[in-house]
Amino acid sequence: MTETVADVRVLIEKIAKWIVDAPDEVFVDQVDGDVIELEVAEGDVGKVIGRQGRNVRALRALLSAAGVRARKRYTLEVID
């Protein structure tokens, strides 16, 4: 795993832990190279997605900006 991918995973994990009520149940995993999976408790999925998808859209924008620096295109998937 490269340093940039680790940084991206840590970034998504920290932001998600600030958003949810159960930060102990937040897990971030890398799948298929550029796919980042965010797993949260079932009750916190709505908080991560936000109203009209604003929170998850903001997370994806941050992930995209971090990917520009690493010259990669990351995809964020939210799993309950």
C-alpha positions, 0 to 999 in steps of 0.5 A, a space after each residue: 500500500 502506498 503512502 498516498 492511499 494510506 493518507 486517503 484512507 485516514 482522511 476519510 476515516 477521521 471525517 466519518 468518525 466526526 460525523 457519526 454517533 458510533 465512531 468505533 464502528 467506522 471502518 475504511 478499506 481499500 478494494 480493487 486499487 482505487 475503490 475506498 469502502 466506508 463501512 458505518 453502523 446501520 443507524 449512521 448511514 443517513 448521517 454519512 449520506 446527509 440531506 440530498 447526499 451532501 455529506 457523501 458528495 463532499 467526501 467524494 470531492 475531498 477524495 477526488 482532490 486527494 486523487 489529483 495529487 496522487 494522479 489516481 481516481 478514487 471511488 467512495 462506496 458507503 456500506 451499512 
